[in-house]
């Protein structure tokens, strides 16, 4: 079998090439950067389901803020730090991650170590001593946050007003913010930090968060008013025109790389949009399978369908990456999966316990236990202010469950 170029990248975030849509979000990011350079940041929070393209948008934001990508001839010049957190990230872990990332970014622009050594010396002491909060006097989490906050403020001052480096400010990107542990108290931490930057007249930091739909609740639990820090944007599936753009761009890349003309009729584009539901990750995976399975020079609706649904096709690969472990290993009880199957019929719309009970084949206690377990795992969400009403957290999960049940 001869090798052939495949332009789709289902295993990596995409910020150019086959990136499409998100024009409203990009314009909002552009304005937020401009306002930040004038001491008036509006922090942004992008929420959405798995595979909706959050990480790709954040990667684009990083290059946009750095000035590597330019929109409307306005070139930004921020120092951008991208931090990934998880359920084990403590406040000391976060600070060490921040300092290390800052150090790497400064080295990229060939600047001296002075900024890091002079301002972030307390972090070095933490790393050397194997720091643990409350081990010694003066090492409470409050003291640690204070040290971080004022070091952050001094860093902004050095970057924007110093002689060695000239930046418009700092952009801090935090992905998977929904996984933040309670100990980190992310919302309260960021609220305290941003308020101090205002008082210190170093208000040139923009925070951009991304996460699953429960990220707002994570922030709220740490501080009720922390949500006021952020302008919330929900990422939706791509429109058909965006899907068409990606597909035609992919076909163009194949022609450029291999000189091969591939026909892509309208009904094949329609099929792509239908089976992907406009989810960028689904589209990338289906596209990759289609090109891998292509035997001639035409992409047909049947080829798209087969590449999605046949064994070891896109659906299997997507399921293994996102949902198989969640559905089988993290849910050990069949009755819990039954609840998910009932809820999936409503996609990600709200459904009452009463309506679930009408189809549920089990006892009332089994239903109650199942709903509680699924809520505790953040697999289903409770409607705020309404008793006994729930929905699946991810529309794409509902899509996978319904197709998976049909195949089974």
Secondary structure, DSSP 8 states (H G I E B T S, - for coil): ---------TTS--SSSS----HHHHHHHHHHHHHHHTT---EEEEE--TTSSHHHHHHHHHHHHHTSS-BTTB----EEEEEE--TT--HHHHHHHHHHHHHHHHHHTT--SHHHHHHSHHHHHHHHHT--TTSSTT-SHHHHHHHHHHHHHHHHHHHHHSSS---S-EEEEEE-GGG--TTT-HHHHHHHHHHHHHHTT---EEEEEEE-TTHHHHHHHH-TTGGGGEEEEE-----HHHHHHHHHHHHHHHHHHH----EE-HHHHHHHHHHHTT-HHHHHHHHHHHHHH--SSEE-HHHHHHHHHSTTSHHHHHIIIIIHIIIIIS---HHHHHHHHHHHTTTTS-EEHHHHHHH--S-HHHHHHHHHHHHHTTSEEE-TT-TTEEEES-HHHHHHHHHHHHH-
